[in-house]
Amino acid sequence: MSEAVRHRPARAVVIGGSIAGMLAAAAVKDQAGSVEIIESRDLPEGPEPRAGVPQAVHIHLLQSGGVDALEELLPGVIDQLAAAGAHRIPVTTNMVIYSPEGWYRRWHRATHRLMTASRDLTDHVIRRRVLEEPHVNVRTRARVVGLLGDGRRVTGVRVRTSADGAGERETELRADLVIDASGRASRMPRWLAELGIRGVAEDRVDSGLVYASRMYRAPVPTRGWPVISVNADPRLPGPASAGGILPIEGDRWHVSLMGAPGGQPTRDPAAFEPFARTLRHPVIADLLRLAEPLTDVSVTHSTANRRYRYERLGSWPEGLVALGDSVAAFNPVYGQGLSVVARGALALRDLARGGLVPGLSRRAQRAIARPVDAAWALTVGQDIHFSTTTGRNPHFADRLLHRYVSRLSRTATGSFRTATALTDVLTLQAPPASLVRPGVLLSALVGPLRPQLAGPQFTPEELRLLDGARER
C-alpha cells in the first residue's frame, strides 16, 4: 500500500437519510474525511413530511435516555429542538397515564424528561444540524443496490442513480465504512448472503395493533400541557386498545389510537373520536370534543417488533455496520424507537473515537445490540401477553416476570421510589435487570404507599383552561 493511500482521509457511506442515517453520520463525522449519505428520495428543506416515512404521521417522543444520547452526539441540539417548538415533558409530573394497574401519580419531583414534537420537526432539526458539517453530504435520488467486497471486508457500495429524463446509472462508491440505516426495508440479509454470510436469525413478534392518527388544534395552550396516555390491558377480554395525546409545536395535539384485530381503528374521520371513547377510560375522547381536527386520519398496519441478530453471527465483515430499524423495529405504542436509534449511534460514536480500525465493525454491532436488547425486553415482554400476538407465546418465566412487573406498576401508582425505578427502565436509562435490586423487590413486596387515584389527575390550572374551552 502506498504512503498516499495509507494516509488518505477515511470515507464513510451511510445508507438512508432518516434520523438513523443522520445520527450515523454524526457518530462517525469526526473520524472520517468525508461522509456521504445515500437517500432514494429528495429531502425537504424545512420541517415538512419526508417521503417514504409512513410512521411519521403517528406520535413520536424521545425518552430521556434518547434525549441524553442525542445531546451527547450533537451538543446543544435539545435546546435547538425546544427553541423550534418541541416540548420538554417532566416525568411523571406532566403525564396523565392510565396503566393497566391504575392511574400514575404526577409526582412533583421529576426524575426524567421526555421530548415531544412532530416527527417532521425532529427530522428537520437533526438533519439541519448534521448537514452543517462541510464534509457531510447527501446524494439524493440514489439507491444502494449492493455491497462491494467479500465476507471478510466491505469496501463500498453499488449505487443506482436516477436522473430526470436520463434513465438510471449504476456506479461504485468506495468506502472505509458502510453504515446501513435504511430502516424496515433494509436489504442487509440479502446483501450478506451475496457475500457468503448466511444464517442471520430473525425474531418477529406481532400483536396486530393498527395505528390511526390525526392532528388537532388544541383548545388550550400546549406549553406545559401534559402527555395523556390510556394503555392497553392484556388481562381484559376482547381486542386490546390504547391511545395517547402528545402536545407538540404550534399549539397542536398529536393523537394516536391503537386497536388489535377485531377492534381496529379505521380511516373514517367520523369514527375517530367514537373509537377513543371505547378505550379503558374516556379521557382522550372527552378532550378531543374540545379540540379542532386539522388533518384526515392516517392508518398504519406495520407495528410488528422485528429484529435481526447480527451480533450473533459467527463472522462479520470489516467496514460494515447496521443501525436503527435496519437492526430492530419496535411496536411504536411503547415509544422506544427513536431513543434506541440515538443510543445505538452514541455507542458507535464512542467506539469510532479510536479510529476506523480493524475490529470496529464487530464491536460496534454488539454495542448497538445492547440498547436493542433493553427495548426488546420491554416491548416484546408486553406484547406476548395479548391474545392476538403471533411469533411467540409466553412461557412460564414470561408469565412470572409479567406478574412481577404488573405488581411493580401497581406499586408505582402510590410509591415515588418504585415509580422512579420503573421509569428508569422505561426511559432506557437503566437495564431491566435493575428492577430486581433488593430495594425494588422490597417496594414491590410492600405495595403502594398511597391509595389509588379514582381518575385522571389534572392540576387546578389545567382544569380552569379546560373549563374555559368548554365555555367557548
Disulfide bonds with the S-S distance in Angstrom:
none
